Amino acid sequence: MTAQYFTKLIISVTIYLIICPFIHAQDDALNIGGNYYFLVNYSAQSETPITALENAANTIEVKKGYFITISDITEENVIFTFWNFDSSAVQPINGFRNKYEKYNELNKDEKKYFTLSKEKFKQITSPYYRLIRKIDAGIYTIPFKFRMNEFEIESNVSLGTNLIFQLGLNRKSKNSILLDLTGGLALTKIDLNAGNSDIGKENTLFADEESSSKFAFTPSIGTIIHLTKSVNIGVFYGWDIFSKKDRIVNWKYERKPWLGLGINIGFTNSSEKNNNEPKEQTEAPQ
């Protein structure tokens, strides 16, 4: 495979990521399938109580921290189900069997549904956000690489595209500390000389050349720290790989790992993935 092949590959991936965002951005409006938890204890004797969908006279109380999933939204009310109560529930459960039968299932195949007014629901619950907050794509460059095997810093520039998975470390906070995990593909221009390859060395095919340059295919992984919403700085770990044809120069760093400092510039619309995206939940976490 040649440098031209790698160039076409990176351009194709870049175009695809620009025109095909993975997930549409969503706001914090109530959505079917959204996960929430109660901010307060809520009495069955409240002015606007939580009632069973099949029997409005059946009111229930809830404790702070109980988890629910929205099943439907009407003009005035929110219909939801409780996550299963078990040993992993947020609140210690006394009388587990009674709790389970009260909140979870009518029988093995049918859950219990409850309803509460939209206004009150927004007041006493908060979103439980997804672990993966965003999937994004960008262009990144790695201007400096630290060659770990010989403790040498090189300035061969890598330019390519990467895919970012942004994790929210606190699922109860919209403004959680964020950790980005990324993987990317790039092209790197490699400067060759007698110090790092067969270029200019006697008794080699390249004895008459003083210097040369070739392109390498560079896969990498890394983590990114946010500076602004669109510009980030990160640490990357990767490898520079020549095509089979170019390996004849015997570059000493070929396929050997490096550490690099990278700059990431996002170019797609952020694709937030939060609690409003439907997902089946059965158990409450710690």
Backbone torsions as a table, in degrees:
resi	resn	phi	psi	omega
1	MET	NA	139.8	-174.1
2	THR	-104.2	172.5	176.8
3	ALA	-62.2	-34.4	178.3
4	GLN	-62.2	-37.4	178.4
5	TYR	-64.5	-45.7	-179.9
6	PHE	-63.4	-39.4	178.8
7	THR	-60.8	-46.6	178.3
8	LYS	-61.7	-38.3	179.8
9	LEU	-63.2	-47.7	-178.6
10	ILE	-66.1	-40.9	177.7
11	ILE	-62.1	-41.9	-179.9
12	SER	-63.5	-44.3	179.1
13	VAL	-63.7	-41.7	179.7
14	THR	-60.9	-47.5	179.5
15	ILE	-61.1	-42.2	180.0
16	TYR	-61.3	-43.6	-178.1
17	LEU	-68.5	-29.0	179.0
18	ILE	-71.0	-44.2	-171.8
19	ILE	-93.0	-10.0	-177.0
20	CYS	-129.5	71.2	174.9
21	PRO	-57.1	144.8	-171.8
22	PHE	-74.1	-40.1	-175.2
23	ILE	-139.4	134.1	179.2
24	HIS	-70.8	139.8	178.4
25	ALA	-63.5	143.9	-179.8
26	GLN	-131.3	153.5	178.6
27	ASP	-100.3	-168.3	-177.1
28	ASP	-93.3	13.5	176.2
29	ALA	-62.9	153.1	178.7
30	LEU	-62.5	134.7	-179.3
31	ASN	-139.9	144.9	176.2
32	ILE	-61.2	131.9	-177.2
33	GLY	94.1	-7.6	179.2
34	GLY	-69.8	144.3	178.7
35	ASN	-103.1	137.4	-176.8
36	TYR	-140.6	166.5	172.0
37	TYR	-137.8	154.0	-177.5
38	PHE	-80.0	134.7	-179.2
39	LEU	-84.9	-20.2	-174.3
40	VAL	-141.3	163.2	166.8
41	ASN	-70.6	139.5	-176.3
42	TYR	-131.9	122.0	-172.3
43	SER	-80.2	150.1	174.9
44	ALA	-70.7	-16.1	179.7
45	GLN	-96.5	13.8	178.9
46	SER	-64.8	160.2	-179.0
47	GLU	-62.1	-36.7	174.7
48	THR	-120.8	82.3	-173.0
49	PRO	-76.6	164.4	170.4
50	ILE	-81.2	126.7	-176.9
51	THR	-122.5	154.3	174.4
52	ALA	-70.2	138.7	-176.4
53	LEU	-63.1	-38.4	-176.2
54	GLU	-83.8	-10.1	-178.9
55	ASN	-152.4	97.2	-175.7
56	ALA	-62.1	-20.3	179.7
57	ALA	-77.6	-14.3	-179.2
58	ASN	-90.3	97.3	179.7
59	THR	-99.3	152.3	-178.7
60	ILE	-132.7	158.2	172.0
61	GLU	-104.5	155.2	176.7
62	VAL	-131.5	158.2	178.1
63	LYS	-106.2	152.0	177.0
64	LYS	-55.5	129.4	177.7
65	GLY	101.1	-9.1	177.4
66	TYR	-64.2	140.7	-177.1
67	PHE	-103.1	142.1	-179.1
68	ILE	-140.2	163.9	175.8
69	THR	-130.8	130.5	179.7
70	ILE	-70.9	128.7	179.2
71	SER	-100.1	-31.5	-179.3
72	ASP	-161.1	159.7	178.6
73	ILE	-135.0	123.5	176.6
74	THR	-102.6	-173.8	-178.9
75	GLU	-62.4	-33.8	-175.0
76	GLU	-118.8	-20.4	-170.6
77	ASN	-127.2	161.5	172.7
78	VAL	-113.0	130.3	178.5
79	ILE	-107.8	132.0	-172.8
80	PHE	-147.6	165.7	174.5
81	THR	-123.2	153.4	176.5
82	PHE	-87.5	147.4	170.2
83	TRP	-69.1	153.9	-177.3
84	ASN	-62.4	137.5	173.3
85	PHE	-86.4	127.5	173.4
86	ASP	-157.4	-162.6	-174.5
87	SER	-65.5	-16.1	-179.2
88	SER	-98.0	9.2	-177.9
89	ALA	-64.2	154.7	-178.2
90	VAL	-63.2	-48.1	179.7
91	GLN	-93.7	140.3	174.0
92	PRO	-57.4	132.6	-176.4
93	ILE	-104.0	117.6	173.2
94	ASN	-96.9	132.3	-176.0
95	GLY	68.9	55.9	-174.2
96	PHE	-50.3	-48.1	-175.9
97	ARG	-60.0	-41.9	179.2
98	ASN	-64.4	-41.0	178.5
99	LYS	-63.1	-45.2	-177.7
100	TYR	-61.4	-47.0	-178.1
101	GLU	-69.6	-29.3	-178.3
102	LYS	-73.1	-38.4	-172.1
103	TYR	-107.9	-24.1	-164.7
104	ASN	-102.5	-66.9	-170.3
105	GLU	-130.9	143.6	169.0
106	LEU	-76.9	-38.8	173.9
107	ASN	-155.9	-171.9	-174.7
108	LYS	-62.1	-25.6	-173.1
109	ASP	-110.7	3.4	-174.6
110	GLU	-140.8	121.7	178.7
111	LYS	-83.9	161.4	173.6
112	LYS	-90.2	138.8	179.7
113	TYR	-113.7	141.1	-179.5
114	PHE	-128.4	160.0	-176.2
115	THR	-135.8	149.5	178.8
116	LEU	-152.5	149.7	-179.1
117	SER	-63.0	148.7	179.8
118	LYS	-57.6	-44.9	-176.9
119	GLU	-59.5	-47.7	-178.4
120	LYS	-70.1	-36.9	179.5
121	PHE	-58.4	-44.4	-178.7
122	LYS	-67.2	-27.6	-178.0
123	GLN	-76.8	-34.5	-169.8
124	ILE	-112.2	3.4	176.8
125	THR	-125.9	165.2	177.3
126	SER	-141.0	149.2	-179.9
127	PRO	-63.0	145.4	171.4
128	TYR	-109.7	100.2	-168.6
129	TYR	-74.3	158.1	177.2
130	ARG	-69.9	152.9	175.2
131	LEU	-62.7	-43.3	176.4
132	ILE	-88.8	107.2	-177.0
133	ARG	-81.5	-31.6	-173.1
134	LYS	-154.6	144.2	167.4
135	ILE	-119.9	121.9	-171.7
136	ASP	-135.8	168.7	177.3
137	ALA	-135.9	154.8	-178.1
138	GLY	-161.1	176.5	173.3
139	ILE	-104.3	134.0	178.8
140	TYR	-132.1	154.3	176.1
141	THR	-131.0	141.6	178.3
142	ILE	-121.1	96.5	-173.9
143	PRO	-77.7	-25.6	-177.1
144	PHE	-131.4	138.0	179.0
145	LYS	-128.4	136.9	177.2
146	PHE	-101.5	112.4	-179.7
147	ARG	-80.5	106.8	-170.2
148	MET	-69.1	-29.1	-175.5
149	ASN	-72.6	-23.6	179.5
150	GLU	-129.4	11.5	178.0
151	PHE	51.0	51.0	-177.9
152	GLU	-123.4	139.8	178.1
153	ILE	-101.9	128.7	178.3
154	GLU	-118.0	155.9	-179.4
155	SER	-112.4	26.7	174.8
156	ASN	-68.1	121.6	-173.0
157	VAL	-86.4	129.1	173.7
158	SER	-104.6	134.7	178.1
159	LEU	-132.8	125.6	-177.5
160	GLY	-166.0	-163.8	179.3
161	THR	-116.6	149.9	178.1
162	ASN	-138.3	158.5	177.6
163	LEU	-112.3	133.0	-172.7
164	ILE	-119.9	130.7	171.0
165	PHE	-109.5	113.9	-177.3
166	GLN	-97.7	122.5	-176.7
167	LEU	-104.5	135.8	172.8
168	GLY	-96.0	116.8	-174.6
169	LEU	-74.7	-21.0	175.6
170	ASN	-118.5	104.8	-173.4
171	ARG	-73.9	-8.6	178.4
172	LYS	-95.1	-1.3	-177.7
173	SER	-124.1	130.2	176.1
174	LYS	-67.7	-31.8	-177.8
175	ASN	-101.5	40.4	-179.4
176	SER	-64.8	157.5	168.9
177	ILE	-60.7	133.2	-174.2
178	LEU	-110.2	140.1	175.8
179	LEU	-125.1	122.1	-179.9
180	ASP	-100.1	128.1	172.4
181	LEU	-110.1	132.8	-172.2
182	THR	-139.0	151.3	172.6
183	GLY	-136.9	143.2	-174.9
184	GLY	-148.6	168.3	175.7
185	LEU	-125.8	136.3	-177.7
186	ALA	-146.1	165.4	168.9
187	LEU	-108.0	138.3	-178.5
188	THR	-127.7	129.2	175.3
189	LYS	-84.7	121.0	-177.1
190	ILE	-105.9	123.4	175.7
191	ASP	-87.2	125.8	-175.8
192	LEU	-112.2	141.1	177.2
193	ASN	-154.1	-176.1	-177.5
194	ALA	-67.2	-20.6	-179.0
195	GLY	-78.8	-20.9	-177.2
196	ASN	-128.0	4.7	-177.2
197	SER	-160.9	-169.7	177.6
198	ASP	-84.1	-2.0	-179.9
199	ILE	-61.8	125.2	177.9
200	GLY	80.6	-0.1	-179.2
201	LYS	-88.6	143.2	179.8
202	GLU	-67.4	153.0	177.5
203	ASN	61.6	29.9	173.2
204	THR	-126.8	169.0	178.4
205	LEU	-66.5	-14.4	-173.9
206	PHE	-117.0	26.1	-176.6
207	ALA	-63.4	-28.1	-177.1
208	ASP	-87.0	-2.7	-178.8
209	GLU	-100.1	137.0	177.8
210	GLU	-87.6	-35.6	179.6
211	SER	-157.9	164.7	179.6
212	SER	-160.9	171.5	175.0
213	SER	-145.7	146.6	178.1
214	LYS	-141.3	164.3	178.6
215	PHE	-101.6	139.5	178.1
216	ALA	-116.6	150.6	173.1
217	PHE	-87.2	126.1	-171.1
218	THR	-124.2	98.3	169.9
219	PRO	-83.6	148.5	-179.6
220	SER	-154.0	159.1	171.9
221	ILE	-130.2	160.8	-179.6
222	GLY	-176.2	-178.0	175.0
223	THR	-129.6	146.5	-171.0
224	ILE	-122.9	138.2	175.1
225	ILE	-106.7	133.6	-176.1
226	HIS	-80.4	129.0	170.8
227	LEU	-100.7	-47.0	172.5
228	THR	-136.6	-176.7	-179.6
229	LYS	-65.8	-27.9	-175.4
230	SER	-117.0	-15.1	-179.2
231	VAL	-120.5	126.2	-177.2
232	ASN	-132.4	163.4	175.9
233	ILE	-125.2	140.1	-174.8
234	GLY	-146.2	168.8	175.5
235	VAL	-110.2	130.6	-174.8
236	PHE	-121.4	154.5	176.2
237	TYR	-131.0	125.7	-175.3
238	GLY	-159.1	-170.7	-177.5
239	TRP	-140.2	145.8	172.7
240	ASP	-105.1	125.6	-173.3
241	ILE	-125.2	120.1	175.6
242	PHE	-78.9	158.3	170.0
243	SER	-68.7	161.7	-178.5
244	LYS	-57.4	-37.7	-179.0
245	LYS	-64.6	-38.3	-174.6
246	ASP	-83.9	-11.9	-178.6
247	ARG	-66.9	-11.8	-178.5
248	ILE	-63.3	-19.3	-179.2
249	VAL	-77.6	-9.1	177.8
250	ASN	55.9	50.1	175.3
251	TRP	-66.1	129.0	-169.2
252	LYS	-73.0	-15.9	-179.3
253	TYR	-100.7	2.7	-175.9
254	GLU	-62.0	126.5	179.8
255	ARG	67.6	13.2	177.0
256	LYS	-101.1	142.4	-172.3
257	PRO	-71.2	154.7	176.2
258	TRP	-140.1	162.3	170.4
259	LEU	-112.7	139.5	-177.5
260	GLY	-140.3	155.5	173.5
261	LEU	-99.9	125.7	-174.8
262	GLY	-124.7	156.0	174.5
263	ILE	-117.0	128.1	-178.0
264	ASN	-113.6	131.8	177.4
265	ILE	-120.6	111.9	-178.5
266	GLY	-73.3	139.4	179.1
267	PHE	-128.0	-3.9	175.3
268	THR	-100.2	162.9	171.9
269	ASN	-66.6	133.2	179.1
270	SER	-57.4	138.1	-176.0
271	SER	-115.9	80.0	-175.0
272	GLU	-68.6	140.0	-179.1
273	LYS	-124.8	97.6	-173.5
274	ASN	-119.5	-161.1	-174.9
275	ASN	-66.8	-16.0	-175.5
276	ASN	-78.2	-6.7	178.1
277	GLU	-86.0	128.4	-174.9
278	PRO	-59.4	137.4	173.9
279	LYS	-160.0	132.4	-179.4
280	GLU	-70.6	129.8	177.0
281	GLN	-126.3	142.2	-179.4
282	THR	-125.5	-23.0	-176.1
283	GLU	-130.3	145.9	176.3
284	ALA	-85.4	133.7	-178.3
285	PRO	-80.7	174.1	176.9
286	GLN	-65.3	NA	NA
